[in-house]
Amino acid sequence: MDPQHERIALTEYTRDGAAREYEQLAHTEDLFVTERPWKVSVDLPALTARRNDLPAVEED
């Protein structure tokens, strides 16, 4: 997650053991659901809304 972006996004990768390279499986700013390593879902719009409700942090 990049706090500089307007919306929170999530990218899922898998690693090909033989080639030792990563392959992108999914990229979304919406509801993310995966079965690996266990079933989980992440409501990214809800996280974005909660983050936007946090008070701004002043930089020194």
TAKATA-V844961 format. One record per residue. N is the residue number from 0. RES is the residue in three letters. SS is DSSP state (A for helix, B for strand, O for the rest). Layout:
<<N/RES/SS> <N/RES/SS>>
This chain:
<<0/MET/O> <1/ASP/O> <2/PRO/O> <3/GLN/O> <4/HIS/O> <5/GLU/O> <6/ARG/O> <7/ILE/O> <8/ALA/O> <9/LEU/B> <10/THR/B> <11/GLU/B> <12/TYR/B> <13/THR/B> <14/ARG/B> <15/ASP/B> <16/GLY/O> <17/ALA/O> <18/ALA/O> <19/ARG/O> <20/GLU/B> <21/TYR/B> <22/GLU/B> <23/GLN/B> <24/LEU/B> <25/ALA/B> <26/HIS/B> <27/THR/B> <28/GLU/O> <29/ASP/O> <30/LEU/B> <31/PHE/B> <32/VAL/B> <33/THR/B> <34/GLU/O> <35/ARG/O> <36/PRO/O> <37/TRP/O> <38/LYS/O> <39/VAL/B> <40/SER/B> <41/VAL/B> <42/ASP/B> <43/LEU/A> <44/PRO/A> <45/ALA/A> <46/LEU/A> <47/THR/A> <48/ALA/A> <49/ARG/A> <50/ARG/A> <51/ASN/A> <52/ASP/A> <53/LEU/O> <54/PRO/O> <55/ALA/O> <56/VAL/O> <57/GLU/O> <58/GLU/O> <59/ASP/O>>
